[in-house]
Amino acid sequence: MILDPRIVDDLKSLSIPEDPFFDEQILLFTARCGALLDALAAGLAHGDSTRLRMTAHAMAGTAATIGATQLRDLCVTLERRCRERAIEDAPALLLRINVAFGEAEAALREEARRT
């Protein structure tokens, strides 16, 4: 599941014509995740499991807040692997995280169009 419909519906319910809260949350999610994806790539390039772990944790929280469940789960997996110092599959996980981010962003934008 790319998005948790309950969380998305809750966020959408906070929007009113004068305050498009849901649209703003999508913009914040996109900007925050863009920066976090860059930080994940840098951590991977330097083999820095601590940086990877902390950034994956932050991204998992960001994803959870907006209901991007698939992205959250992948970030939690990366965080756990980093805690265990088992980052040999981090490049593949980072690729999957990038794909999941794109899918979540597209699904959120589609939800915003339905509002």
Buried (B, 14 or more C-beta within 10 A) or exposed (E): EBBBEEBBEEBBEEBEEEEBEBBEBBEEBBEBBEEBBEBBBEBBEEEBBEBBBBBBBBBBBBBBBBBBBBBBBBBBBBBEBBBEEEBEEBEEBBEBBBEBBEBBBEBBEEBBEEE
